[in-house]
Amino acid sequence: MPPLKYLITFLLALIPAAVWVSVFIRKHKLNPWMVFFTFVGGILAAQLILLYKGNWDQTINFLFFELNLIDFRSSISSLFTDAVWGGLFVFLGIAMMEEFSKFIIMRSLNKNHFRSIDDVIGLAIVSALGFSFYENMVYFNAQWGSLAGGDYALFVISRITIVTMVHMLSSGVLGYYFGLAHFASPVLRLQHKEKKRHPITDFIKSILYMRSSDVFRDEMMAIGLILAITLHAAYNFILSSLIDFSPIIVAIILALYFFGGYALLTYLIKKKESRVEMGLIMDEV
């Protein structure tokens, strides 16, 4: 029988993930198997990232070849004389790896089953919850016995609330913009019907002679990736910079991410264009 600590840390990581899944997709008509495999995909993404983080600058020996990993943190930091800028770009690199891994697995599993932007946002959040579940479980086990009771409780609470929300917020925002990109043609038709203008799309189209839907798709993907990586990296960077500041300032930053993140995700899910079944738009517009 496994030690009691593994059962406790498993539940500490699983319960909040299950609660958040029910909060954000309770009204969705998503296939339960899609939700399950996307959650497992998020776990796989976290395993890959933690494997890489745990073997910085190491050589992994396989049967017929060796894989030499590179500690990109020192490589990036060496490019900057200012430690602050070096730290910022390191956090951007870590955020990029985590967001891309969550996104690419979610997209690969579900790209043929999306019916609406709402579906994409919901499954992106599920992938983020799988990622945070596994990451939390690993960190809860690692800190078990190393922190005093009160400090450990504070550590657990911060990870199952704020850190989990950071993962959901970043992935949910990327999911929204990927949804716009995935349904670029019907979204543009719907928005043109509502007299919405896209000056950047129109300008690039006129220069490169590309289809509006292709330009719009690339534009939305670029915006989504930039926003997701920035939101994630900014949290890590700001928190590391303010760690010695007043607890009140830190609490304000955390509250903005938690409540602001929840409000933004709720807003994106409830947007009209997110709720429309895109398979029907082509006939309606």
Buried (B, 14 or more C-beta within 10 A) or exposed (E): EEEEEBEBBBEBBBEBBEEBBEEBBEEBEBEEEBBEBBBBBBBBBBBBBBEBBEEEEEEEEEEEEEEEBEBBBEEBBEEBEEEEEBBBBBBBBBBBBBBBBBBEBBBEBBEEEBBBBBBBBBBBBBBBBBBBBBBBBBBBBEBBEEEEEEEBEEBBEEBBBBBBBBBBBBBBBBBBBBBBBBBBBBBBBBBEEEEEEBEEBEEBBEEEEBEBBBBBBBBBBEBBBEBBBBBBBBBBBBBEEBEEEEEEEBEEBBEEBBEEBBEBBEEBBEEEBBEBEBEEBEEEE
